[in-house]
């Protein structure tokens, strides 16, 4: 993910998997109990939606894993082993780092259209596939319940997935409307988090969370994210963040804030999911509060540490 950064006058999303949180003004008057509660309420709503998606899509993803194995296992090592999980996590972090440095290079060379095309491609492909699955399952359930004719399945599934892609293109290339980008990217982030939770082994998922939490610290303080936002914030953040009250949350933050609760629900149960969700949200409050002391902070380490400790406590 990445770290908190000042949000420009127009809402702008942050960089891919790594992203962060940050107040709209330098003054700490924005970091108030009311604003913190509003931000956490937004995060909580997204997490609840992710649990709903996880529950609904569970049969489809279980069938996918049973028939093809875990979709993400580039190391080739047993993904249920510690070393296999660590290698898979490191490979993903490396890929994200390469992509981020590539985007930074494009911004510095003023290749704005190429930059936007890459962001659009990465977001639209994942959103199309995952929305197609979510909408199809929803349509099939409605058909089985007698609410819709069988012929409606494909039009609903492909129509919903196509609409999401069109809207992603609109906020990236045409106009970044605050309410639309927030709702759309929150929806996509919840779907991605749910997908990872249901298709990765618990070892790999936890290793990815830990690896990105460490990478987030580097990306925010020494790495490409800080440079990217400083180079062209009006471009670098568009299509990759949501607005949570007075704060801006990166899409990557949203993915990880939903991944752990969904993983807890999938592997342990609803009580564990709620416990992990509350732990993460407590970490979000602490991180946002610390923004009154420091301008830029990584959005993952504290929430993910609390979330992982709670997950492990419930799994014992």
C-alpha positions in Angstrom: 0.0 0.0 0.0 1.2 3.4 0.5 1.2 6.2 2.9 -0.9 9.1 3.8 -0.6 12.1 1.6 -2.3 15.4 1.3 -5.3 15.2 -0.9 -5.5 17.8 -3.7 -8.5 20.0 -4.2 -10.1 17.4 -6.4 -10.3 13.9 -5.0 -7.5 11.7 -6.3 -6.7 8.1 -5.8 -3.4 6.7 -4.7 -1.1 4.2 -6.3 -1.8 0.5 -6.7 -1.4 -2.2 -4.1 0.6 0.0 -1.8 -1.2 3.2 -0.8 -2.0 5.2 2.3 -4.0 7.7 4.2 -3.7 11.4 4.8 -5.5 14.5 5.7 -6.6 17.2 3.3 -4.8 20.0 5.1 -1.5 20.3 6.9 -3.1 21.6 10.0 -4.2 19.0 12.5 -7.6 20.5 12.9 -8.9 17.9 10.5 -7.8 15.1 12.8 -10.8 15.3 15.1 -12.9 12.6 16.8 -15.8 13.3 14.4 -13.6 13.1 11.3 -11.9 9.9 12.5 -15.3 8.3 13.1 -16.5 9.2 9.7 -13.4 7.7 8.1 -13.7 4.5 10.1 -17.4 4.3 9.3 -16.5 4.3 5.6 -13.9 1.6 6.1 -16.3 -0.5 8.1 -19.0 -0.2 5.5 -16.6 -1.5 2.8 -15.5 -4.3 5.1 -19.1 -5.4 5.7 -19.7 -5.3 1.9 -16.7 -7.5 1.4 -18.0 -10.1 3.9 -21.3 -10.1 2.0 -19.4 -10.7 -1.3 -17.3 -13.4 0.3 -20.3 -15.2 1.6 -22.1 -15.0 -1.8 -19.2 -16.0 -4.0 -17.9 -18.7 -1.6 -19.2 -21.7 -3.7 -17.7 -20.4 -6.9 -14.2 -19.7 -5.5 -14.2 -23.0 -3.6 -14.9 -24.8 -6.8 -12.2 -22.8 -8.6 -9.6 -23.7 -6.0 -10.6 -27.4 -5.9 -10.5 -27.7 -9.7 -7.4 -25.7 -10.5 -5.6 -25.3 -7.3 -4.6 -21.9 -5.8 -4.6 -19.4 -8.7 -1.6 -17.5 -7.3 1.5 -19.7 -6.7 4.3 -18.3 -8.9 7.1 -19.8 -6.8 6.0 -23.3 -7.7 6.6 -24.4 -4.1 3.8 -25.9 -2.0 1.7 -22.8 -1.2 0.7 -24.4 2.1 4.3 -24.3 3.3 5.9 -21.4 5.1 8.7 -21.0 2.5 6.3 -21.2 -0.4 4.0 -18.5 1.1 7.0 -16.2 1.7 8.3 -16.6 -1.8 4.9 -16.0 -3.3 4.6 -12.8 -1.2 8.1 -11.5 -2.2 7.4 -12.1 -5.9 4.2 -10.1 -5.7 5.9 -7.2 -3.8 8.6 -7.2 -6.4 6.1 -7.0 -9.3 4.3 -4.2 -7.6 7.6 -2.3 -7.0 8.5 -2.6 -10.6 5.1 -1.4 -11.7 5.3 1.5 -9.3 8.8 2.6 -10.5 7.6 2.3 -14.1 4.6 4.6 -13.4 6.9 7.1 -11.6 9.2 7.1 -14.7 6.3 7.8 -16.9 5.2 10.7 -14.8 8.7 12.2 -14.7 8.8 11.9 -18.5 5.3 13.5 -18.7 3.8 10.4 -20.4 0.5 11.1 -18.7 -1.7 9.2 -21.2 0.5 6.1 -21.0 0.4 6.4 -17.2 -3.4 6.6 -17.3 -3.7 3.7 -19.7 -1.7 1.4 -17.4 -3.7 2.4 -14.4 -6.9 1.9 -16.3 -5.8 -1.5 -17.6 -4.8 -2.8 -14.2 -8.0 -1.6 -12.5 -10.4 -2.5 -15.3 -9.2 -6.0 -15.9 -9.5 -7.1 -12.3 -12.8 -5.2 -11.8 -14.4 -6.8 -15.0 -13.5 -10.3 -14.0 -14.5 -10.0 -10.4 -17.7 -8.1 -11.1 -18.6 -10.6 -13.7 -18.3 -13.3 -11.1 -20.2 -11.4 -8.4 -23.0 -10.3 -10.8 -23.3 -13.8 -12.2 -23.7 -15.4 -8.8 -26.3 -12.8 -7.8 -28.2 -13.4 -11.1 -28.1 -17.2 -10.7 -29.4 -16.9 -7.1 -32.2 -14.6 -8.3 -33.1 -17.0 -11.1 -33.1 -20.0 -8.7 -35.4 -18.1 -6.4 -37.8 -17.4 -9.3 -37.3 -13.7 -9.4 -35.7 -13.6 -12.9 -35.9 -15.7 -16.1 -32.9 -17.9 -16.9 -32.2 -15.8 -20.0 -31.3 -12.8 -17.8 -28.1 -14.4 -16.4 -25.6 -13.4 -19.0 -27.0 -9.9 -19.8 -26.9 -9.1 -16.1 -23.4 -10.5 -15.5 -21.7 -9.0 -18.6 -23.7 -5.8 -18.3 -22.7 -5.1 -14.7 -19.0 -6.0 -15.4 -19.0 -3.8 -18.5 -20.6 -0.9 -16.7 -17.9 -1.0 -14.0 -15.2 -0.8 -16.7 -16.9 2.1 -18.4 -17.1 4.0 -15.1 -13.5 3.3 -14.3 -12.6 4.8 -17.6 -14.8 7.8 -17.0 -13.1 8.7 -13.7 -9.6 8.2 -15.1 -9.9 9.8 -18.5 -12.9 12.2 -18.3 -13.7 13.5 -14.9 -12.8 12.3 -11.4 -16.1 12.8 -9.6 -15.6 12.4 -5.9 -18.7 10.4 -5.0 -18.4 8.1 -8.1 -14.7 7.3 -7.6 -15.2 6.6 -3.9 -18.2 4.3 -4.5 -16.7 2.6 -7.5 -13.2 2.0 -6.1 -14.6 0.9 -2.7 -16.6 -1.7 -4.6 -13.6 -2.9 -6.6 -11.3 -2.9 -3.5 -13.8 -5.0 -1.6 -14.1 -7.5 -4.4 -10.3 -7.9 -4.8 -9.9 -8.4 -1.0 -12.6 -11.0 -1.0 -11.1 -12.8 -4.0 -7.7 -13.0 -2.4 -9.1 -14.2 0.9 -11.0 -17.1 -0.8 -8.4 -18.2 -3.4 -5.1 -17.9 -1.5 -3.9 -20.3 1.3 -4.0 -18.7 4.7 -0.1 -18.8 4.8 0.2 -17.0 1.5 -2.4 -14.4 2.4 -0.8 -13.6 5.7 2.7 -13.5 4.2 1.4 -11.1 1.5 -0.2 -8.9 4.2 3.1 -8.8 6.2 5.3 -8.2 3.1 3.2 -5.3 1.9 3.1 -3.8 5.3 6.9 -3.7 5.4 7.0 -2.5 1.8 4.5 0.2 2.6 7.0 1.8 5.1 9.7 1.9 2.4 7.4 3.1 -0.3 6.1 6.0 1.8 9.3 7.3 3.4 12.0 6.3 0.9 10.4 4.7 -2.1 8.5 5.7 -5.3 5.1 6.6 -3.8 6.3 9.7 -2.1 8.1 10.8 -5.3 5.1 10.0 -7.5 2.7 12.0 -5.4 5.2 14.9 -5.3 5.7 14.8 -9.0 2.1 15.0 -10.2 -0.5 14.4 -7.4 -3.3 15.4 -9.7 -2.5 12.5 -12.0 -0.8 10.0 -9.8 -3.7 9.5 -7.5 -6.6 9.6 -10.0 -8.4 6.3 -10.2 -6.6 4.7 -7.2 -8.1 6.1 -4.0 -11.3 6.8 -2.2 -12.5 9.6 0.0 -13.2 8.7 3.6 -14.5 11.9 5.2 -11.6 14.3 5.4 -9.0 11.6 4.5 -7.9 9.9 1.3 -7.4 6.1 1.4 -5.5 4.3 -1.3 -7.1 1.5 -3.2 -4.4 -0.8 -1.9 -5.3 0.1 1.6 -8.9 -0.8 0.9 -7.9 -4.2 -0.5 -5.9 -5.2 2.6 -8.5 -3.7 5.0 -11.0 -6.2 3.5 -8.7 -9.1 2.8 -8.0 -10.0 6.5 -11.6 -10.0 7.7 -12.7 -11.9 4.6 -9.9 -14.5 5.2 -11.0 -14.8 8.9 -14.6 -15.4 7.8 -13.5 -17.9 5.1 -11.1 -19.9 7.3 -12.5 -19.5 10.9 -16.0 -17.9 11.0 -18.1 -14.8 11.4 -17.0 -14.0 15.0 -13.3 -14.1 14.0 -14.1 -11.9 11.0 -15.8 -9.3 13.2 -12.9 -9.4 15.7 -10.3 -8.9 12.9 -12.4 -6.1 11.4 -12.6 -4.2 14.7 -8.8 -4.7 15.3 -8.0 -3.3 11.8 -10.4 -0.3 12.3 -8.7 0.5 15.6 -5.4 0.5 13.8 -6.9 2.8 11.2 -8.0 5.3 13.9 -4.5 5.2 15.4 -2.8 5.8 12.0 -5.1 8.7 11.1 -4.7 10.2 14.5 -0.9 10.1 14.1 -1.3 12.2 11.0 -1.8 15.2 13.3 1.8 14.7 14.3 3.3 13.7 10.9 2.3 14.7 7.4 2.9 11.4 5.7 2.4 7.9 7.1 2.1 4.4 5.7 -1.5 3.1 5.9 -0.9 -0.6 6.4 1.6 -1.4 9.3 -0.5 -0.6 12.4 -3.9 -1.9 11.1 -2.4 -5.0 9.6 -0.3 -5.8 12.7 -3.4 -5.6 14.9 -5.5 -7.5 12.3 -3.0 -10.3 12.0 -2.5 -10.7 15.7 -6.3 -11.0 16.2 -6.5 -13.5 13.3 -3.8 -15.6 14.8 -5.5 -15.4 18.3 -8.8 -16.7 16.8 -7.0 -19.4 14.9 -5.4 -21.0 17.9 
